[in-house]
Amino acid sequence: MRPGSPSVEGRPVAEARQFNVVIIGAGIAGASLALALSGAGLSIALVEAQALGNRALPEGCGLGDFDPRVSALTPRSRDILQQLGAWDAIAAYRHCAYHHMTVWDAEGTGQIEFDRSEVGATELGYIVENRAIVHALLARIAEAPDIAVMSPVTLQSCTRLASSRMSLALDTGQQLQADLLVAADGALSRVRQMMGFRSREWDYGHRAIVATVEVERAHEETAWQRFLPSGPLALLPLLGAAGHHYCSIVWSLQEDLVDAVLALDDEAFCAELQRASEARLGAVRASSKRFAHPLRQRHAVDYVQPGVALVADAAHTIHPLAGQGINLGLQDVAVLAEEVVAGSRNGVAAGQLALLRRYQRRRKGENLMMMSAMDGFKRLFEQQSLPVRWLRNVGMRRIDGMLPLKQQLMRRAMGLG
Ligand SMILES: Cc1cc2nc3c(=O)[nH]c(=O)nc-3n(C[C@H](O)[C@H](O)[C@H](O)COP(=O)(O)OP(=O)(O)OC[C@H]3O[C@@H](n4cnc5c(N)ncnc54)[C@H](O)[C@@H]3O)c2cc1C
């Protein structure tokens, strides 16, 4: 033991490593935030429970080679990832830009078409495998001398010291201290729970089945979404291989239907999916392994406390029907990083409440608006009463013919509004 080292009854106590910012969770949000803060003279730790290692991405382009978790990224999210230096690697691996979106109602003739030409854009968005995004971010992080990556390491506890700095205990026995602790630890955030953040939440009564499927016809760079009374079904375009057309599906189903659909053998599952998609892409020929994700709406009442900030799914989870979750999360990351870096230039500690409140003010309203809109859509399309169905279908056809309104909807969904 070094002279002067802290001790309890003669036993050495680990000295706490000091950081400006400690981020818990190296998913898309946490890894993006670490990079966004890098280079500003701050010391950053990124703590991740799973082993990150140097896992290579699959080279093959077969059904089982795709990550069943994909994200529809907006052009705004692409720009954020580009600024972080990660987009080129994502694009060079594989992604599928979509130029068109077709949304239709299973209960009638209502249909809306969105096309890139209507907003003068080159793309409406990009379907990207989640693990490809994280892989590209981690590759950049490996080159950043101011980011200490700790994995596989789990946060065990966190407390606020009298100095307002945050003190953290890790499962390795290590202690960390930081001006700012960021919860990027996902929907079931331990930081949110440990620090006593309140949240408003309710169950959508849905689970989402995700899988990669092979379909008969080319997807035409179109994201297809059909609203059924049992929940929305999305067929998202993936890069194909010679003679093979692939889509990633997000099939939200009422809780009581999910287990039965998951239990179907491959042939019966494909037949059911083909029926549910009205065979818009022809026969569903094959499916990868299926996974189901419970869907809950959750929104933290506050995103910040002195020395603590919640970002992305730790702050809000939203129904995936319009693919907005991580798009909102990346905007949280961009705004929080902007405030922290600006504060640091002016000598303001990263955990100062006034600084963190600016982040909350800039993000909470927009997140809430998007969450309310998604909730409204879900409820509207669940309605089966004849007058509501009629109005819904008439409404969809009307909107389809109203270009200025469609342009507004598209720009907002693309993160440009
Ligand atoms: C079916 C489905 C489809 C979706 N589709 C889209 C889409 O098309 N577009 C879109 O924008 N969004 C979509 N989303 C939402 C999107 O997937 C999430 O918003 C996003 O993954 C959240 O990222 P995150 O980094 O906040 O959290 P996560 O990805 O959950 O990452 C959290 C990380 O924290 C780590 N961690 C947790 N606890 C600890 C701890 N105590 N110590 C250390 N590490 C810890 C975890 O291991 C994990 O790596 C979809 C969601 C679902 C369920």
The ligand as a MOL file (V3000), in Angstrom:
LIG
                    3D

  0  0  0     0  0            999 V3000
M  V30 BEGIN CTAB
M  V30 COUNTS 53 58 0 0 0
M  V30 BEGIN ATOM
M  V30 1 C -38.7350 -4.1140 -32.6180 0
M  V30 2 C -38.0820 -2.7860 -32.5670 0
M  V30 3 C -37.8250 -2.0900 -33.7450 0
M  V30 4 C -37.2250 -0.8310 -33.7090 0
M  V30 5 N -37.0120 -0.1570 -34.8680 0
M  V30 6 C -36.4780 1.0840 -34.8310 0
M  V30 7 C -36.2640 1.8390 -36.0330 0
M  V30 8 O -36.5560 1.4020 -37.1410 0
M  V30 9 N -35.7350 3.0950 -35.9270 0
M  V30 10 C -35.4110 3.6350 -34.7150 0
M  V30 11 O -34.9560 4.7940 -34.6780 0
M  V30 12 N -35.5750 2.9530 -33.5750 0
M  V30 13 C -36.1000 1.6880 -33.5940 0
M  V30 14 N -36.2780 1.0000 -32.4390 0
M  V30 15 C -35.8090 1.5890 -31.1850 0
M  V30 16 C -34.2970 1.3800 -31.0220 0
M  V30 17 O -33.9700 0.0230 -31.2130 0
M  V30 18 C -33.8710 1.8440 -29.6450 0
M  V30 19 O -34.2930 3.1740 -29.4840 0
M  V30 20 C -32.3470 1.7720 -29.4810 0
M  V30 21 O -31.8460 0.4860 -29.6700 0
M  V30 22 C -31.9580 2.2470 -28.0870 0
M  V30 23 O -30.5630 2.3770 -28.0130 0
M  V30 24 P -29.8580 2.7120 -26.6310 0
M  V30 25 O -28.4030 2.8530 -26.9490 0
M  V30 26 O -30.5670 3.8250 -25.9370 0
M  V30 27 O -30.1290 1.4270 -25.7050 0
M  V30 28 P -29.6890 -0.0970 -25.8720 0
M  V30 29 O -29.5170 -0.4680 -27.2980 0
M  V30 30 O -30.6690 -0.8790 -25.0680 0
M  V30 31 O -28.2470 -0.1500 -25.1820 0
M  V30 32 C -28.0820 -0.1080 -23.7700 0
M  V30 33 C -26.7190 -0.6930 -23.4330 0
M  V30 34 O -26.4790 -0.5280 -22.0250 0
M  V30 35 C -25.8860 -1.6970 -21.5050 0
M  V30 36 N -26.1920 -1.7530 -20.0560 0
M  V30 37 C -27.4230 -1.8730 -19.4790 0
M  V30 38 N -27.3180 -1.8460 -18.1230 0
M  V30 39 C -25.9950 -1.7120 -17.8440 0
M  V30 40 C -25.2460 -1.6190 -16.6200 0
M  V30 41 N -25.8390 -1.6520 -15.4020 0
M  V30 42 N -23.8910 -1.4980 -16.6850 0
M  V30 43 C -23.2700 -1.4280 -17.8950 0
M  V30 44 N -23.9210 -1.5040 -19.0790 0
M  V30 45 C -25.2660 -1.6370 -19.0580 0
M  V30 46 C -26.5350 -2.8250 -22.3130 0
M  V30 47 O -25.7390 -3.9980 -22.2980 0
M  V30 48 C -26.6370 -2.1990 -23.7050 0
M  V30 49 O -25.5090 -2.4640 -24.5050 0
M  V30 50 C -36.8770 -0.2560 -32.4530 0
M  V30 51 C -37.1160 -0.9440 -31.2670 0
M  V30 52 C -37.7180 -2.2070 -31.3080 0
M  V30 53 C -37.9990 -2.9430 -30.0250 0
M  V30 END ATOM
M  V30 BEGIN BOND
M  V30 1 1 1 2
M  V30 2 1 2 3
M  V30 3 2 2 52
M  V30 4 2 3 4
M  V30 5 1 4 5
M  V30 6 1 4 50
M  V30 7 2 5 6
M  V30 8 1 6 7
M  V30 9 1 6 13
M  V30 10 2 7 8
M  V30 11 1 7 9
M  V30 12 1 9 10
M  V30 13 2 10 11
M  V30 14 1 10 12
M  V30 15 2 12 13
M  V30 16 1 13 14
M  V30 17 1 14 15
M  V30 18 1 14 50
M  V30 19 1 15 16
M  V30 20 1 16 17
M  V30 21 1 16 18
M  V30 22 1 18 19
M  V30 23 1 18 20
M  V30 24 1 20 21
M  V30 25 1 20 22
M  V30 26 1 22 23
M  V30 27 1 23 24
M  V30 28 2 24 25
M  V30 29 1 24 26
M  V30 30 1 24 27
M  V30 31 1 27 28
M  V30 32 2 28 29
M  V30 33 1 28 30
M  V30 34 1 28 31
M  V30 35 1 31 32
M  V30 36 1 32 33
M  V30 37 1 33 34
M  V30 38 1 33 48
M  V30 39 1 34 35
M  V30 40 1 35 36
M  V30 41 1 35 46
M  V30 42 1 36 37
M  V30 43 1 36 45
M  V30 44 2 37 38
M  V30 45 1 38 39
M  V30 46 1 39 40
M  V30 47 2 39 45
M  V30 48 1 40 41
M  V30 49 2 40 42
M  V30 50 1 42 43
M  V30 51 2 43 44
M  V30 52 1 44 45
M  V30 53 1 46 47
M  V30 54 1 46 48
M  V30 55 1 48 49
M  V30 56 2 50 51
M  V30 57 1 51 52
M  V30 58 1 52 53
M  V30 END BOND
M  V30 END CTAB
M  END
